[in-house]
Amino acid sequence: MREFSDDREPPADPEPVAGPKFGRLLVVLALAVLLIVGITFASEAYFS
């Protein structure tokens, strides 16, 4: 039978989960909007 000893350190607590990164989300959202606006203007210039 296996014996368990108490001489080992307990496992460390996992790192706390960081909150949502709204700054990064805002940058991605702004880039997506700029991409859509660019596609809109490019297609308008191409088809007219």
Backbone bond lengths (Angstrom), bond angles and torsions (degrees), N, CA, C in turn:
res aa  C-N    CA-C-N  psi(-1)  N-CA   C-N-CA  omega(-1)  CA-C   N-CA-C  phi
1 M - - - 1.439 - - 1.529 108.56 -
2 R 1.302 115.66 145.90 1.454 120.83 -176.98 1.516 110.49 -86.22
3 E 1.320 116.02 137.46 1.463 119.71 177.20 1.516 109.39 -102.44
4 F 1.308 115.57 140.90 1.455 121.11 178.02 1.519 108.41 -106.44
5 S 1.323 114.80 132.49 1.462 117.95 179.30 1.522 109.41 -111.65
6 D 1.314 114.66 158.41 1.465 121.14 -179.23 1.514 112.44 -96.47
7 D 1.334 117.74 10.92 1.459 118.60 -175.99 1.535 112.37 -82.25
8 R 1.318 117.31 -8.24 1.459 119.12 176.82 1.520 109.80 -84.54
9 E 1.343 114.93 149.14 1.465 118.78 178.11 1.520 109.24 -74.54
10 P 1.309 116.72 147.48 1.467 118.65 176.58 1.525 109.56 -67.14
11 P 1.302 118.27 154.14 1.471 119.88 179.75 1.523 110.56 -61.60
12 A 1.324 115.03 142.90 1.472 119.92 -179.66 1.525 109.27 -69.67
13 D 1.311 115.36 149.62 1.458 120.22 177.06 1.525 108.60 -65.91
14 P 1.315 117.94 140.51 1.469 118.86 176.99 1.519 110.26 -65.32
15 E 1.318 115.52 155.12 1.457 119.04 -179.62 1.517 109.01 -62.98
16 P 1.321 116.74 141.70 1.468 118.55 -179.91 1.530 110.71 -64.44
17 V 1.311 115.10 145.63 1.455 120.39 -178.94 1.521 108.05 -73.56
18 A 1.326 115.55 128.34 1.465 119.86 179.22 1.523 109.25 -71.05
19 G 1.306 115.05 150.13 1.459 119.60 178.11 1.518 110.38 -68.15
20 P 1.318 116.51 170.70 1.459 119.39 179.25 1.521 110.85 -62.03
21 K 1.314 115.80 144.26 1.464 120.61 -176.68 1.521 108.36 -96.24
22 F 1.320 116.08 88.75 1.456 120.48 -175.71 1.526 111.43 -70.60
23 G 1.325 118.15 -28.24 1.449 120.45 178.70 1.517 111.21 -63.85
24 R 1.330 116.28 -47.00 1.467 120.97 179.16 1.520 110.45 -64.91
25 L 1.320 116.60 -40.44 1.465 120.71 178.66 1.524 110.52 -63.01
26 L 1.317 116.97 -39.74 1.458 121.02 179.58 1.526 110.88 -65.46
27 V 1.319 117.56 -39.86 1.469 121.22 178.42 1.526 109.90 -64.48
28 V 1.317 117.35 -44.85 1.474 120.46 179.43 1.520 110.41 -63.36
29 L 1.318 117.07 -40.96 1.460 120.81 178.56 1.523 110.92 -63.63
30 A 1.329 117.33 -43.10 1.465 120.96 179.06 1.535 110.76 -63.74
31 L 1.333 117.26 -41.37 1.465 120.01 178.00 1.527 111.46 -64.44
32 A 1.319 116.86 -38.02 1.464 120.08 178.46 1.531 110.62 -65.14
33 V 1.318 116.96 -41.41 1.467 120.56 178.93 1.526 110.00 -65.17
34 L 1.341 117.14 -42.66 1.463 119.98 178.63 1.526 111.28 -63.59
35 L 1.311 117.43 -37.72 1.458 121.12 177.82 1.525 110.73 -63.81
36 I 1.323 117.07 -43.77 1.461 120.88 179.83 1.525 110.50 -65.05
37 V 1.337 116.77 -42.27 1.470 120.26 178.27 1.524 110.03 -63.60
38 G 1.333 116.89 -42.15 1.463 119.92 178.46 1.512 112.51 -62.40
39 I 1.330 117.10 -42.66 1.465 120.77 178.16 1.521 109.87 -64.21
40 T 1.325 117.36 -39.32 1.466 120.83 -179.96 1.524 111.25 -62.69
41 F 1.342 116.41 -48.38 1.465 119.50 -179.49 1.528 111.13 -66.56
42 A 1.320 117.75 -38.70 1.464 121.01 -179.44 1.528 110.20 -65.83
43 S 1.314 117.64 -42.68 1.458 119.59 -179.59 1.526 110.42 -69.75
44 E 1.313 117.46 -35.85 1.473 120.67 177.43 1.530 109.87 -64.33
45 A 1.328 117.25 -41.41 1.468 120.21 179.24 1.530 110.77 -69.95
46 Y 1.303 117.06 -34.01 1.473 120.68 -177.18 1.524 111.52 -73.89
47 F 1.332 117.14 -41.21 1.466 120.59 -174.04 1.510 113.59 -89.55
48 S 1.327 119.58 -2.58 1.459 119.26 179.79 1.517 112.22 -122.49
